[in-house]
Amino acid sequence: MSSQANRTSRTLITVWTVAVIVFLYLPMIAVVLASFSRQRYFRFPIPRWTTEWYTRTLESLSVRDLLWTSLSVAALVTVLSVVLAFFGALAFARYDWKGRKVYQRLVLLPIFFPQAVLGLALLLWFSVLGVTTSWQTAVFAHMIWIVPIVILIMSIQVYSFDPALEEAAFDLGATRWQVLREVTLPVLAPGIVSGAIFAFLLSWGNFPLSLFTTGADQTVPEWLYSKMVSGYTPMVPTLGSLTMSGAAVFILVIYLAWLAVAARRRRQMTAPDD
């Protein structure tokens, strides 16, 4: 009886897992299929296949500008967010100081604002200050929403960090910089890498904040939306497929690099002393 119940449970779990995967990835598969259709609008089954839209997309100067703008915004947001969130996470989860509870509430507040409302508020603020909106202002806007998320991600790792490790390093004569480089950063590295990945992907795919703060510049999500509203072209699913593929490759490269670093550290730890 128990064995039959276990088999039934495993079957139900498998069916549910497959259903969730299909629900999540079927729209993405449809986008990829639409990018290979010769027809302007997607029909299934696809009557005629082609790779022409990939050629046009990769040769388009406007698409290159879009990709460069989105990449510049996402890269800059990632670097600045990781640096700010590192120290913000230490203040959030590591040190006990007066005003910490207030700080913990205030730093998370932007997450709960609708992004469209936050983008409109930033646009009005830029107008009052006389700042011309561009992709640089979009970097600032993205950081307001993304930095608190990265702080939360890093704080999970900080909460599990044992301060005794740093104290032991200080007792052995290490300087503050050596402790930071050899103890704190390696221990918090999983949270830092996870936060960086989230920051890059959230910035790359952000539409509401970019819509209000990029000005004359345009990111990939804005271009996709504008083409869906008017002037649709099969380059839309093609560019969508390319960005999804790029995101998957990005995550895979980060994962493989992390495995390589972890393997090297294990070899260093297990290597016999001379």
C-alpha positions in Angstrom: 0.0 0.0 0.0 2.8 2.3 0.9 4.7 1.5 -2.2 1.7 2.2 -4.4 1.1 5.5 -2.7 4.7 6.5 -3.3 4.4 5.6 -7.0 1.2 7.7 -7.2 2.9 10.6 -5.5 5.9 10.5 -7.8 3.6 10.3 -10.9 1.6 13.3 -9.7 4.7 15.3 -9.0 6.1 14.4 -12.4 2.9 15.4 -14.2 2.7 18.7 -12.2 6.4 19.5 -13.0 5.9 18.8 -16.7 2.7 21.0 -16.7 4.5 23.9 -15.0 7.5 23.6 -17.5 5.2 23.6 -20.5 3.2 26.5 -19.1 6.4 28.6 -18.6 8.2 27.7 -21.8 5.5 27.2 -24.4 5.2 31.0 -25.0 9.0 31.1 -25.5 8.9 28.2 -27.9 6.1 30.0 -29.9 8.3 33.1 -30.1 11.2 31.0 -31.5 9.0 29.3 -34.0 7.5 32.7 -35.2 11.1 33.9 -35.9 11.6 31.1 -38.5 8.3 31.7 -40.3 8.4 33.4 -43.7 4.9 34.8 -43.0 4.6 38.2 -41.4 2.2 37.0 -38.8 2.6 33.7 -36.9 0.6 30.7 -38.0 0.9 27.2 -36.8 1.8 24.9 -38.4 4.4 27.1 -40.1 3.8 27.0 -43.9 7.3 28.1 -45.0 10.5 28.2 -43.0 13.2 30.8 -43.3 16.2 32.4 -41.5 15.9 35.6 -43.4 14.7 37.5 -40.3 17.8 36.6 -38.4 20.0 38.0 -41.2 18.0 41.2 -41.3 18.0 41.6 -37.6 21.8 41.0 -37.2 22.5 43.4 -40.1 20.2 46.2 -38.9 22.0 49.2 -37.5 19.1 50.2 -35.4 19.0 46.8 -33.7 22.7 47.1 -33.0 22.1 50.5 -31.4 19.3 49.0 -29.3 21.5 46.1 -28.1 24.4 48.4 -27.3 22.1 50.7 -25.3 20.5 47.9 -23.4 23.9 46.3 -22.8 25.4 49.6 -21.5 22.5 50.2 -19.2 22.4 46.6 -17.8 26.2 46.4 -17.4 26.5 49.7 -15.6 23.5 48.9 -13.4 25.0 45.6 -12.5 28.4 47.0 -11.4 27.0 49.9 -9.4 24.2 47.8 -7.9 26.6 45.1 -6.7 29.0 47.7 -5.1 26.2 49.5 -3.3 24.3 46.4 -2.4 27.4 44.8 -0.9 27.8 47.5 1.7 24.0 47.9 2.0 23.7 44.2 2.8 26.4 44.4 5.5 24.4 47.3 7.1 21.2 45.4 6.6 22.1 42.0 8.0 25.6 42.1 9.6 26.0 45.0 12.0 23.7 46.0 14.8 23.4 49.8 14.8 21.0 52.5 15.9 18.4 53.1 13.2 18.9 49.6 11.6 15.2 48.7 11.7 14.2 52.0 10.0 16.9 51.4 7.4 15.7 47.9 6.7 12.2 49.2 6.0 13.2 52.2 4.0 15.7 50.4 1.7 13.0 47.9 0.7 10.3 50.5 0.0 11.0 51.0 -3.7 10.3 47.3 -4.4 6.7 47.7 -3.4 6.0 50.7 -5.7 4.5 49.9 -9.1 7.3 50.5 -11.6 5.2 52.6 -13.8 4.4 55.0 -10.9 8.1 55.0 -9.9 9.1 55.8 -13.5 6.6 58.6 -13.7 7.8 60.0 -10.4 11.4 60.0 -11.6 10.4 61.6 -14.9 8.7 64.4 -13.0 11.7 64.8 -10.8 14.1 64.9 -13.7 12.0 67.6 -15.3 12.0 69.7 -12.2 15.8 69.4 -11.9 16.2 70.2 -15.6 17.9 66.9 -16.4 17.5 65.6 -19.9 16.5 62.0 -19.9 18.7 59.5 -21.7 20.1 56.0 -21.1 22.2 57.4 -18.2 19.0 58.5 -16.4 17.6 55.1 -17.0 20.6 53.6 -15.2 19.7 55.7 -12.1 16.1 54.7 -12.4 16.9 51.0 -12.7 19.2 51.2 -9.7 16.4 52.6 -7.4 14.4 49.5 -8.0 17.2 46.9 -8.4 19.6 47.8 -5.6 17.0 46.8 -2.9 16.5 43.5 -4.6 20.2 42.8 -4.8 20.6 43.8 -1.1 18.0 41.2 -0.2 19.8 38.5 -2.2 23.2 39.3 -0.6 21.7 39.6 2.9 20.7 36.0 2.7 24.4 35.1 2.4 25.4 37.7 5.0 23.0 36.3 7.6 24.8 32.9 7.4 28.3 34.6 7.6 30.1 33.8 10.8 32.0 36.9 12.1 34.4 34.6 14.0 36.1 33.9 10.6 37.1 37.6 10.4 38.1 37.7 14.0 40.3 34.7 13.6 42.0 36.4 10.6 42.6 39.5 12.6 44.1 37.5 15.4 46.5 35.9 12.9 47.8 39.4 11.9 45.8 40.0 8.7 45.0 43.6 7.7 41.5 44.8 7.1 42.1 44.7 3.3 43.4 41.1 3.6 40.4 40.0 5.6 38.1 41.6 3.1 39.9 40.0 0.1 40.6 36.6 1.6 37.7 36.0 4.0 34.7 38.2 3.5 34.5 38.3 -0.3 35.0 34.6 -0.9 32.4 33.7 1.7 29.9 36.1 0.4 30.7 35.4 -3.3 27.6 33.2 -3.9 25.4 36.0 -2.9 27.4 38.6 -4.9 27.3 36.5 -8.1 23.6 35.8 -7.6 22.9 39.5 -7.1 24.9 40.4 -10.1 23.0 38.0 -12.3 19.6 39.2 -11.0 20.7 42.9 -11.5 21.8 42.3 -15.1 18.7 40.4 -16.2 16.2 42.6 -14.4 17.8 45.7 -15.9 18.0 44.1 -19.4 14.4 43.2 -19.5 13.0 46.3 -17.7 10.3 48.1 -19.6 8.3 50.5 -17.3 11.2 52.4 -15.9 13.0 52.5 -19.3 9.9 53.9 -21.0 9.8 56.9 -18.7 13.5 57.6 -18.3 15.4 56.8 -21.5 14.2 59.9 -23.4 15.4 59.8 -27.0 17.3 56.6 -26.4 15.6 53.2 -26.7 16.2 49.8 -25.2 15.2 46.4 -26.5 12.0 46.1 -24.5 10.9 49.5 -25.6 11.5 48.7 -29.2 9.7 45.4 -28.9 6.7 47.1 -27.4 6.6 49.9 -30.0 6.7 47.4 -32.8 3.9 45.3 -31.2 1.7 48.4 -31.0 2.3 49.6 -34.5 4.5 48.5 -37.5 4.9 44.9 -36.5 7.6 42.9 -38.2 8.9 39.4 -37.8 12.1 41.0 -36.5 10.2 41.3 -33.2 10.1 37.5 -32.4 13.6 37.2 -33.9 15.1 39.8 -31.6 13.2 38.2 -28.7 14.6 34.8 -29.5 18.1 36.3 -29.7 17.8 38.0 -26.3 16.4 34.8 -24.7 19.3 32.9 -26.2 21.8 35.5 -25.0 20.3 35.4 -21.4 20.6 31.6 -21.4 24.2 31.7 -22.6 25.0 34.4 -20.0 23.7 32.3 -17.2 25.4 29.2 -18.5 28.8 31.0 -18.7 28.4 32.3 -15.2 27.5 28.9 -13.9 30.5 27.2 -15.6 32.9 29.9 -14.5 31.6 29.5 -10.9 32.1 25.7 -11.1 35.7 26.3 -12.4 36.5 28.7 -9.6 35.0 26.3 -7.0 37.0 23.4 -8.4 40.2 25.4 -8.3 39.6 26.4 -4.7 38.9 22.8 -3.7 42.2 21.8 -5.4 44.1 24.5 -3.5 42.5 23.4 -0.2 43.4 19.7 -0.7 46.8 20.3 -2.2 49.6 19.0 0.1 51.8 21.6 1.7 55.4 21.7 0.5 
